[in-house]
Amino acid sequence: MVSPSHFVALAVILFVIGAVGVLVRKNAIVIFMCVELMLNAVNLAFVAFSRLHGNLDGQVIAFFVMVVAAAEVVVGLAILTSIYRARRSASVDDANLLKY
Amino acid sequence: MSHPAVVPTVLAVGMAEETQTLAFWILAVVSVAAGLAMVLARRAVHCAMLLAVVMLSLAVMYALLGAPFLAFVQVIVYTGAVLMLFLFVLMIVGVNSRDSLVETIKGQRLAAAVVGIAMLVLLTLIIGHAAIGPQAAFSASYNGSNVTGLAQLIFTTYVFPFEVTSALLITAALGAMVLAHRERTGPRPTQRELARRRIESGRPSPLPGPGTYARHNAVDMPALLPDGSQSRLSVSPVISGREELEPREGGPVSPGPGEIAPPDSDGNGNGNGNGNGHPDGNGSSGDQPEQEHEGARW
């Protein structure tokens, strides 16, 4: 029998994988993808807790998270394209004008 | 009213518990493996595809947890819209860009691994302390009509966040338009300037299309020039930059003697030289690179 704690454990693992990806990767688009993985993991935890408590509020929150993530991706990718247009690179190492 | 009730019944309640357990373990292994591979894959397109695997398996998990609406939203919004947006931007921002393996910050990977393990331990301890009890029984309000229940919650309790969400979406669309818009800094080049620039570039004609006079007209097949040699310029640099295409290039393209070879005898000899397995298509004789160059220019 699969209990919601299994789903929460899986959500924890996926969240950590996404966090490590954000820390390790250099391509800004891949970093965005890892952020999406983290958001998905949190959504899974929300839905699992919603199932645990037997009410729908967790699912509504997960739905809002999806909407906000979609908006975030749109704006983030627009920023990335404008950075790429100026610097011809999508690597986060190259966007270092504010470093010092 | 019968349809919204049928879907969750089919997706969650009616499913035998062994099936549910099996589905969970398969999907858990698949999603964790795909997530790990996504962090480790060097090409960004592979990362996007592996992220699609994770998202689709999470969609099935939502269905297992009795959230069919979120499962469909996950497939439509995340896998359909967000990931396609990622792929579009990847196509604009250099498909064949790879991550460099050079560490710019010393010890970054080690620190990231330590932080990851610490975070995993911390979260596992928190979840373990939380003493998650058995799940609630399927109730009519939760699982009887998932979509109706969600709609009731969104339009009563959460109606203000819902309205704020619409403002957020409009702002995001506007922001994307403003950020991705490029202002023209110089004057628009006239037709005369464009024509002059084209003549000065040394190539007034367009680039040759891939596969012209070759045996296949696929995009990775270089076009054959009148002397039978291959035109490197006909293949998009994105495609010719792939290393797995390199060994293929000689074989299928090479013309047989007299088959696609040019009519004059001089060119025929060159065509034979190419057909006998020179993968580069030029460099077998002294004058051939020049011909390739000249042919490529015209």
Interface residues (C-beta under 8 A of the other chain):
Chain A: M1 V2 S3 P4 S5 H6 F7 V8 A9 L10 V12 I13 L14 F15 V16 I17 G18 A19 V20 G21 L23 V24 R25 K26 N27 I29 V30 F32 M33 C34 E36 L37 N40 N43 L44 V47 A48 S50 R51 L52 H53 G54 N55 L56 D57 Q59 V60 A62 F63 F64 M66 V67 V68 A69 A70 A71 E72 V73 V74 V75 L77 A78 I79 L80 T81 S82 Y84 R85 A90 S91 D93
Chain B: E17 Q20 T21 F24 A28 S31 V32 G35 L36 M38 V39 A44 C47 A48 L51 V54 M55 L58 M61 Y62 L64 L65 G66 A67 F69 L70 V73 Q74 V77 Y78 A81 V82 L85 F86 V89 L90 I92 V93 G94 S97 D99 S100 T104 Q108 R109 A111 A112 A113 V115 G116 M119 L120 L123 T124 I127 I132 G133 P134 Q135 A136 A137 F138 S139 S141 Y142 N146 G149 L150 L153 I154 T157 Y158 P161 T165 L168 L169 T171 A172 A173 G175 A176 M177 L179 A180 R182
